[in-house]
């Protein structure tokens, strides 16, 4: 789940017939979180990622694309983003100070992406009365400063995979055996949480969210999963 087997050199190895691998379109979840935050009324954004690994980059670049598309759809000017990586997934006082500095400079909401980085982020946000976007799972339970989270459907992906396994007589079907499958909005495996969570949007309804979600699922909205090239944007982005 959430990866592929690699060898001692860190390079992918041949996936055997008794193995099925699952990966996620994190860029789709990042896009929806960014788009909804603009729709909610935020105009100054931040992204603090851990290490520059593909999954974190996809979250971040999807977030940028969502902000950019929402700003264009609403004919907004003056939307800005501070974007960078801290090269660790571990919390530290230095990271807390960086996030505190972003809030002090006027950043309204920060997508914190990776490991335990949410710990210093929550401290900084609560002290500054700022807001955060969580990652991977619904982090609203951790603090009132979380507006929402960009999540991937681990549970749903496991259910889909095991349904295939048991339906095929306790083995992977030809479609799954020795293969990597990508899950996203088309499988209900990327988005923001709507059930069993605190809906903290004041101006965005679930209907607003599902309209954009539906357009993504139907292919009307395309989110690039490219990680080697920064997305082309109209909003101002300051990279650090």
C-alpha positions in Angstrom: 0.0 0.0 0.0 1.2 3.5 -1.0 4.4 2.3 -2.7 6.3 -0.3 -4.7 9.0 -2.7 -3.6 12.6 -1.5 -4.2 16.0 -3.2 -4.0 18.9 -2.4 -1.8 19.9 0.3 -4.3 16.6 2.0 -3.8 15.5 1.2 -7.4 12.2 -0.5 -8.2 12.3 -4.2 -8.6 10.1 -6.6 -10.7 6.7 -7.0 -9.0 5.9 -10.7 -8.7 2.6 -12.2 -9.5 1.7 -12.7 -5.8 2.1 -8.9 -5.2 -0.3 -6.1 -6.0 0.8 -2.5 -5.3 -1.3 0.6 -4.7 -0.3 4.2 -5.2 -2.4 7.4 -5.0 -3.0 10.5 -7.0 -2.1 12.9 -4.2 -2.1 15.8 -6.6 -5.9 15.4 -6.9 -6.4 15.7 -3.1 -4.0 18.7 -3.0 -5.9 20.3 -5.8 -9.3 20.0 -4.1 -7.9 21.3 -0.8 -6.4 24.3 -2.5 -9.4 25.1 -4.7 -11.8 24.9 -1.7 -9.6 27.2 0.4 -9.7 29.9 -2.3 -13.4 29.5 -2.6 -13.7 29.9 1.2 -12.0 33.3 1.0 -8.3 32.7 1.6 -5.9 34.7 -0.5 -2.4 34.2 1.0 -1.3 30.6 1.1 1.7 28.5 2.3 3.0 25.0 1.6 5.6 23.4 3.9 6.6 20.0 2.7 9.0 17.5 4.3 11.4 15.8 1.9 11.1 16.3 -1.8 9.8 12.8 -2.5 7.2 12.2 -5.3 4.2 11.9 -3.0 4.9 15.2 -1.2 5.6 16.9 -4.5 2.4 15.7 -6.0 0.4 17.0 -3.0 2.2 20.4 -3.3 1.9 20.8 -7.0 -1.7 19.7 -7.0 -2.4 22.3 -4.3 -0.8 25.0 -6.4 -2.9 24.0 -9.4 -6.1 24.1 -7.3 -5.3 27.6 -6.0 -4.5 28.8 -9.5 -7.6 27.4 -11.1 -9.9 28.7 -8.4 -8.3 32.2 -8.7 -8.8 32.1 -12.4 -12.4 30.9 -12.1 -13.2 33.7 -9.6 -11.2 36.3 -11.6 -9.1 37.1 -8.6 -5.9 39.1 -8.4 -3.4 39.3 -5.6 -3.5 35.6 -4.7 0.0 34.5 -3.4 1.7 31.4 -2.2 4.9 30.8 -0.2 6.1 27.3 -1.1 9.0 25.1 0.0 10.5 22.0 1.6 12.3 21.6 5.0 14.1 18.3 4.1 12.8 16.4 7.1 9.6 14.8 8.4 10.6 15.4 12.0 9.4 18.3 14.1 11.8 21.0 15.3 11.9 24.4 16.8 13.4 25.7 13.6 10.4 24.5 11.6 8.0 26.1 14.1 9.9 29.4 13.8 9.7 29.2 10.0 5.9 28.6 10.0 5.4 31.3 12.7 7.3 33.7 10.4 5.1 32.8 7.5 2.0 33.7 9.6 3.6 36.9 10.8 4.2 37.9 7.2 0.5 37.6 6.4 0.1 34.0 5.3 -3.4 33.0 6.2 -3.4 29.2 5.7 -0.6 26.6 5.3 -0.7 23.1 3.9 1.8 21.2 6.0 2.7 18.0 4.3 4.8 15.2 5.8 5.4 13.0 8.8 5.2 14.8 12.2 5.6 18.4 10.7 2.0 19.0 11.9 3.3 19.2 15.5 5.2 22.5 15.2 2.7 23.7 12.7 -0.2 23.4 15.2 1.8 25.3 17.8 2.6 28.1 15.4 -0.9 28.3 14.0 -2.6 28.3 17.4 -0.3 31.1 18.6 -0.9 33.2 15.5 -4.6 32.4 15.1 -3.6 31.0 11.7 -5.1 28.0 9.8 -3.7 24.8 8.4 -4.6 22.1 5.9 -3.8 18.6 7.0 -2.5 15.7 5.0 -3.0 12.0 4.3 -5.9 11.6 6.8 -8.4 13.8 8.5 -6.4 15.9 11.0 -9.3 18.1 12.1 -9.4 16.2 15.4 -5.9 17.5 16.3 -6.7 21.2 16.5 -9.4 23.7 15.6 -6.8 25.5 13.4 -7.3 22.8 10.7 -9.7 24.0 8.0 -9.6 20.6 6.2 -7.2 17.9 5.1 -6.0 16.6 1.7 -6.6 12.9 2.2 -6.1 9.6 0.3 -8.5 6.7 0.7 -6.3 4.0 2.2 -9.4 2.1 3.5 -11.2 2.2 0.2 -8.1 1.1 -1.7 -7.6 -1.9 0.5 -11.3 -2.8 0.1 -11.1 -2.6 -3.7 -7.9 -4.7 -3.7 -9.2 -7.4 -1.4 -12.5 -7.6 -3.2 -10.4 -8.5 -6.3 -8.4 -11.0 -4.4 -11.3 -12.9 -2.9 -13.4 -12.6 -6.1 -10.5 -14.3 -8.0 -10.3 -17.2 -5.6 -7.8 -15.8 -3.1 -5.4 -14.7 -5.7 -4.9 -11.5 -7.7 -6.7 -11.3 -11.0 -4.8 -10.7 -14.2 -5.5 -7.0 -13.9 -4.0 -6.8 -10.4 -1.3 -9.5 -10.3 2.2 -8.1 -10.4 0.9 -4.6 -11.2 0.8 -1.1 -9.7 -2.6 0.5 -9.6 -3.2 4.2 -9.1 -6.2 5.3 -7.1 -7.8 8.8 -7.1 -11.1 10.5 -7.4 -12.5 8.0 -9.8 -12.2 5.4 -7.0 -13.2 7.8 -4.2 -9.6 7.6 -3.0 -8.6 11.3 -3.1 -10.2 14.4 -1.8 -11.1 16.2 1.5 -13.1 14.6 4.3 -16.8 15.2 4.3 -18.2 12.5 6.6 -17.4 11.9 10.3 -15.5 15.2 10.4 -16.0 18.8 11.5 -16.9 20.7 8.3 -15.2 24.0 9.1 -15.9 25.9 5.9 -18.2 28.9 6.5 -18.7 29.9 2.8 -18.2 26.6 1.0 -20.9 24.0 1.0 -20.5 20.3 0.4 -22.5 20.9 -2.8 -19.7 23.3 -4.0 -17.1 20.7 -3.2 -18.9 17.8 -4.9 -19.4 19.9 -8.0 -15.7 20.3 -8.5 -15.1 16.7 -7.5 -17.6 15.6 -10.1 -15.9 17.6 -12.8 -12.6 16.0 -11.9 -14.1 12.5 -11.9 -15.7 13.2 -15.4 -12.4 14.5 -16.8 -13.5 18.1 -17.2 -10.7 19.1 -14.8 -7.3 17.6 -15.3 -4.6 17.8 -12.6 -1.0 17.2 -13.7 0.9 14.6 -11.7 4.2 15.8 -13.1 6.9 16.0 -10.4 10.0 17.0 -12.3 8.6 20.4 -13.6 6.9 23.1 -11.6 3.3 23.8 -12.7 2.8 26.8 -14.9 0.7 29.3 -12.8 -0.8 32.7 -12.9 -0.8 33.3 -9.2 2.4 34.6 -7.5 4.5 31.8 -5.9 7.6 32.5 -3.8 9.6 29.3 -3.6 12.0 28.7 -0.7 
